Amino acid sequence: MGLNKPVGGWGKRVAMSETHPSGPAHTAAPDVTVVGSGPNGLAAAVVCARAGLSVQVLEAQPTIGGGARTLPDPEFPGVAHDICSAVHPLGLASPFLRAFDLRARGVTLRVPEISYANPLPGGHSAIGYRDLDRTCAELRHGSSWRRLLGPLVEREQGVLQLLLGDRRSLPSDPVAAVRVGLRMLEQGTPLWRMLSGADARALFTGVAAHAISPMPSFVSTGAGLMLATLAHTVGWPIPVGGSQAIVDALAADLRAHGGTVTAGVEVTEPPPGVVILDTAPTALLRIYRDRLPGRYANALRRYRYGPGVAKVDFVLSEEIPWRDPRVAAAPTLHLGGTREQMAFAEREVAAGRHADWPMVLAALPHLADPGRIDAQGRRPLWTYAHVPHGSPIDQAETVTKVFERFAPGFRDIVVAVRSTPAARMSEHNANLVGGDIGVGGNRLVRALLGPTPRLNPWTTPIPKVYLCSSATPPGSGVHGMAGYNAARTVLRREFGITTPPDLSPAQ
């Protein structure tokens, strides 16, 4: 079977008159309005509602969830696609989500034996098992992998605190901080050649490429160290039923504490009271207009987004015919080839050019969640291809050719393809300007200081207005930490609440 005609985007934008409130409306202006219902926005809303404040969340899209939504295929409704994120390495590790305890709330997070796989030209593959020892045993240069990751795995909590913290606190584990720092200097600079072995190098580079950035760089290395450490500790969980399960649990808790969530409302004027924006920073130009201080407005106008992704969702009739049968058990795939090939492709994209072989990330959630297979045996395949910012080019055929390199015959099992070029990614999530899933935050200065340099990166110079999107620390990922940190700032500065509320399900 060949590829069906690509379909871009998911669902139509709902007009104001067609809003779909999912909770009772407040009779008076709420204490806090959160704009955007992604994981960070909902995290901020949950924290504020649990602190006793009245909270409303407004979402422009017809469905809530932002970067963690799941929608049925338009032709095969028994197949559900994750619209942005599919696999959640931070689902069990993020301090916010750990305190929130998704599992206790009925969200099933299945942790596969293989965290990720990186097929290599020639038929060999590098496999990242949850078991560090097995990973090292199967790599041809396993000793170099153990030297890189073993010391971090031993001090996982310190690593997470450093890389997911608020960037303003001293490290809780100085030993972990030193170990991370040394590896950042090594793998984030031309010294990255110290990691020996083509397989080990490719395995780490594929993980680091989750942060779309020229390599080597400190941004990509930080992401790679954190994600690879989690792969060998808590693993990379997949939520049963799709990413929407995480969002639904957050929204349910918000409603249980008196908050409301309303979809289909595009905010174009400043809401009353305290406002927390889970939006791209440049959205403030549209909402606040002449209320913005001049210097801040100019800084936002100069704000630059990074390279983008083109999303290609496939519907498959059966399992992928991999050359290396071990890859068949891997729900997450890094399909960029060798370290050198991936680094070249990322440099091309950063320079505004399309790589002939782009970095492709893929996920097969049905391997951990068989319920994602419909009655006729069809199953979803989630993919991103890294492309220049704002690229209008459909990447379906390019991604198909990448799969054919490692799985000849892949094309024959494709039932349908749903393709969204980078230029259209913002149609189903306004934060993804030009397809930039990092919302402009994948640069070292922004990763540390936020979209504009401020002592507190979740604040803005507009009274009572705060930011909590992935443009603020600790950056992109379904972890809720940007929302959590923004909410703590709001509670302290606006309401005099210095102790964050308990997030456990029992409260």
C-alpha positions, 0 to 999 in steps of 0.5 A: 500500500502506498501513502495516502494524501497527507492531511495537515493539522488536527481539528478546526479552530473553535470560534468564541461563540462555540466555546466548550467549558469543561467546568462551572464558570466563576461568578466573579473575576478569578484570582488567577487566569492561566492562558494555555492548557499545556502541561505547564499551564495546568501545573501552574493552575493546579498549584494555585488552586490547591493554594486556595485561589480561584483559577480559570484556564483558557485554551484557544484550541478545541481540546486541552493539552497543548503539547500533550494531546491525543486525537483520533485519526480522521480516517481510522478513529480506532487509531489515536495519534499523539499530537506533539509528545508521545513518550515521557522520560520525565513522567516519573522523574519530574519533581512536580509530576512525582509529587502529583503522582500520576499513577495514584490518579489512575494514569498507567505509565508503562516502562519498556525494557528498551528506552530507545534504539539508534539503528546504524548504517550497515545493519548494526544498532545501538540499544539503550536498555533500561538496564545499564549493564545490558546496554554496556554489554551489547555496545561494542564500546560499552566501557565508554558508555559506562564511564559517561553515564554510570556516575550520573545514574548513581546520583540520579536525584542530584542530576535531576535537581541540577538540570530541572531546578530553578537555576537560582538555587545551589545544587543539593548534591555537589558531587552530582553537580561536579559530575554533570559539569565535567561531562557538559564540558566534555560532550558539549565541546569539541572534546566530545571525541573523548567518548569512544566507539561509533555505537556509543557516540551515536547512542548519546548523540541521538538522545542529545538531539531531542534538544534541537541545537547544533552539536556539540553544545551545552544545551544539547548535552544537558538534555542528553545527560538528563534523558540518558540518565533517566533511561537507566533509572526510571526509564522512559514511560509511555502513558496508556491511552496516549499523552492526553491521560496526563493532561486529563489527570491534571485537569481533573485535579484542577476542577476538584479544587474549584478551578475551571478549564474552557477550550475554544477561547482565544485570548486577545485582551488582557484578562483581569487579575493575575495572569500566567501565560503558557504561551510563546513570549511573543504572544504578549505583543498581541495581547498587551500591545501598548501596555508593554514597556517599550524596552520589553516590547522591543526585546520581544520583537527581537525574540528569535525562534529556533529550528523546527520540526515537521510532524509526520504521523503514520498509520501502519498495518503491521510491525516494521520489518527492521534489519536488526530484529532487536529494534522491533522492541524499541518504542522510541527510535533515533533515526539520524545514523551516526554521530557525524551524520546527525551533527551534520544534519543539525548544522544544516538545519541551524543554517536554514538548509534542509538536510538530505537525511534529517534527524528523525525521532520516532515512537511506536507507543503500541509496543508498550500499550497494545490498546493503541492497535485497532480491531483491524490491526492498524497502529500509529507511528509518531515521527518528527523530522528536524527542519529549518524554522518555518519550513513549508516542505512536507517531510512525509516522503523524506521520513519514509526514505529514512525508515527504508534505510533501516527497514526495507519494505516499510513503505508497503505497510503504510496505510495512511500518513498525516503530515504537518510541515513546520510552518503549520505546526502552530495551527494546532499549538500556537506556541510552536512558532515555525515548528520550534518545539523549544519555543525559542528556549534551546539556547544557553542564555535563554535556558538559564535566564528565560526569554529576556534576561531577568533575575526571576525568569517567570516574571515580566515587567507588566504588573501581575503578568507571568510566563510559564511556557517552555521558553522559561526554565527548565525548558521544553519537555512534559515535566510541569516544572516551568508551571510549578516554578511560575506558580510558586513565584505568583503565590509568593509575590502576589498572595504572600503564600511562601509554602507551596501546597501539597500536591498528593492525591490525598489532599 
